[in-house]
Each structure stands twice: as structure tokens, then as C-alpha cells.
């Protein structure tokens, strides 16, 4: 893939399609300049998610999964807070290679997410699962939240930061007609998780949209 001219072109490219394989190739090309580029477009995903992380009361010895970890912004912040049992998974080898340079994760797993993909972890394996900036066209399928709930222990917590899902209703059919909240609520209706008190929290997110930090306690 040819290099794009600037960071806004990269941003537009990664949220303009529904094909995760194409998105992954863009990230592979952008990975070395990704963090600088996202700062340029006022993306606050990992920083804002971690700003409210203390509210989750996650023990220091918790086993934590960072889904779509990218270049490791969440892992970096977790280490600063004294966490060490942190695991990364992402679709882009390039992004993971950047994260590996800092060595903040115990494991690095490359997986191209499709709607029917299974996370390569056992049931109830993690105390906490975090997702920063993963919900957009061509990124993590919304239905993957079922898998996220599966790998989280009862008594554990799932938290993410995302922009207003309405931003993508005309870009990706899975977001149309409130599709994002249909998946979130279906998991709730199955009795698998419940919304953490005090969430969602509105936050600045990226230059084209404010966002939310959302958190769910896994109960089964």
C-alpha cells in the first residue's frame, strides 16, 4: 500500500471501510507514526480511558487483556499504575511490533478480527478487559463483545472508550439503527453483565466526536 500524505488521510482511511483486513494493512503502514498522528487529530482514547480507570477498583495483581492494543498506549499507562499481568491482542503485526519495543505486556497475540472470530483465551480467564478506540468501521466487530464477556471472570470488569456510535451509522451497516447498543444490551439481557454505577462518562475523544467511557461488571 502506498504511503498516504498526512495523518488525517490515514485516519479517514482506517474508518472509511468495513473490511478489517484492509484496515489492518493501513495500520501496518502507519504504525511508526501512529501515536504522533493521532495526537495531531486530538485522539484521547487511551489517556481518557485510563483517567477513569481508578473508578473500576481493579486489584494490582489482576490479569488484564488489552483488546486491539495497537502501539500499547493502554499498557503503558497500566504499568505506570503498578500493573504487570497485562496481555495484548491486535490485528496488526506492525502495531504490535511497536508495542513490543516497550515490553509492557506479558504476551502479544496477532489476530485479524472477523465477526465469527473467537478470542484465543479460555472462559473466565481475565479479571479485566480494556478496549480503547476499537469500535469503528473496519475495526473490532461489535459482536466481539460477546467474546469479551466470555473471557472475563464473573466479578471482573469490561471497560472501553469509544466515540458516539451514531458517527458510523452511515459508514458501516453493523452500526445502523442503533446496532452498537443492541449488542451491548443483548449481553445485559442474557444476564452476563450489568452497567457499572457512575458510567457511562462523557469525555473528549477525537476531533470529529466526543465520546464515552463505558464499564460493565461481568456477573456470569
N, C-alpha and C positions, 0 to 999 in steps of 0.2 A: 504494500500500500504506500502511495506517495505521501510525503510529509505535508501536513496541512499548514496554512500560512500563519495562523495565530491561535491562541488558546480559546478564543470564543468560537472559532471554527471547529476545534476539537470538541468543545462542549456541545455544540449543536449537533455534531456528527454522532456523539455517543447517546443522545436522547432522541434521535430522529427516526429510529427504525425499531422493528420488533424482533430482529434476528440477533440472538446473543452471540453467535459465532462472529458476526461482523463487528459487533461492539467490542468483543474481546481483541480482535485484531487492531482496532483503533487504540485500545488501551496499551497493547504491546508496543505500539509506535510512540505513544505519548508518555510512557511510564517515567522516563528520566526527567521530564519537565512537568509532570502531572501536578505535584504539590504547588509549585510556583504558579502554574497556570490556574489552578482552582482558587488560589488566593486572589488572583487577578480578577476573577469573576465573583468574588465575595462569597465563596462557599465556606460555610462554617460547620459542616456536618460533624466530624469527629469532635471538634472543640466544644460545640454546644451540647452534644450528647453527653460528653464527659463532665460538662459543667453541672449537670443534674444527676450524675451517676451516684453521688453520695446518698441521694434520697432512696436508692434501691437497697441500701444496707447489705451489700454483698460481702461475705466474710473474706478476709485476706487470703485464705487457703482455697478459695473457690476455684473450680475448674471452669474456665471461660472460653467460649467459642466466639470468634470474630468472623462473621459471615460476610463474604465479599470484602475481605480485609484490605484489598488494594495495596498501597505502599506502606501500610502499617500505622496510620495515624492513631487509631484507637489503641493498638497495642503499646505504642509509645507512651500514651497518657496513662494506661493502666500500670505500666512499670513504674512510672513516676509516683503512683499512689501505693506502691508496695505489693502489687500482684505479680505472680510469676508463672502460674499454671495456665498459660494463655495459648490458644491454638488458632491458626489462621487457615481459611479456605477462600479461594478466589478462582475465577475463571481464566484469569490472565497470568501466564507464566512470567511475563515481563514485570507486571506489578508485584507479583510475589518475590521476584528476584530483587527488587528494590527493598522490599520489606526485610528480606533475609540479611541484607547488609547491616542492619541494626541489631539483629539477633534477639528480638524481644519475645519471640514465640517459641514454644516447645516443639511445635510441628507446623509444617507448611503443606497444604494439600491443594493441588490444582484440579478443579472440576468445572467443566462447562455446564452451567445450569440450564436444564430444559424443564418444561412443565412436569414431566414424569420422573425427573431425577430424584434419586434417594441420597440423602446425606450419608457419607461413609462412616457412620458412627452408630453405636448401639443405642437402644432405648434408654432414656433417663441417664445419659452419660454426663451431661453438663449441669453445673449449678446456675449458670448464667449464659445467655446468648445475646450478643450485641450485633446490631446491624446499622451501619451509618451510610446513608446515601445509596442504598441498594435498590430502592423502588423507583424505577423509571423505565420507559420503553427500552427493550433490548437488554435489560439487566436481570435481576433475580425475578423469576415468575412469582406473582403474588401467591399462588397456591403453594409455593415452597414453605410458607408459614406453617402448614400442617407438619412438614418435616422438622421445622424448627421446634415446634411444640413437642414432637415425638422425642427428640434427643435431649430435651430439658427435663431435669428431675422434678417430680412433684415437690413443691416448696421452693423451686427455683424461679427465676425471673427472666423474661424476654423483654428487651427494650430496643427501640430503634428511633432514628430521626429521619424524617422524610419531608418533602415539600407537600403542599396541598395536592392530593391526588387528582383533583379536578384539572390541574395543569396538563395532564396527559390524556384526558378523555378523548381528544381528537387525534392523538398520535398512536395509540395502542388500544386495540379492542378490549383487552382484559381490564382496562380502567374505565371503559364506558359504562354508563348507567350505575355509577356507584360501585363498580366491581371490586375496588380495593376493600371497602368496608364490608362487602358481602362475605369475603373470605375471612376477615378478622372476626366478624360476628358469628360466622358458622362455627369457628373453633370455640368461641364462647358458648354458643348454644349446645355444643356437644359436651359441655362441662369440663373442657380441658384447661381453660384458663379464665381468669377474671381480671378486669382492669384494675391496676394499682391506684389506690386512692391518691388524689392530687395530680393525676395525669389524665389527658394529655396536657402538655405545657407548650403554649405558642412561643416560637423563637424565630429570630432572624435565621435564614437558611442559605439562600443563594440570590443573586441579583434579580432573578425573574420571579421569585416567590418566597414569601415567608414559609415557615414550616412548623412541625410539631415534634416534640419528644413524647413518645408513647411507651407505656410499660404495662406488661401483663404478668401476673403471678400464675404460674402453672400449678394446677390443683390435682391433676390426674395424669 
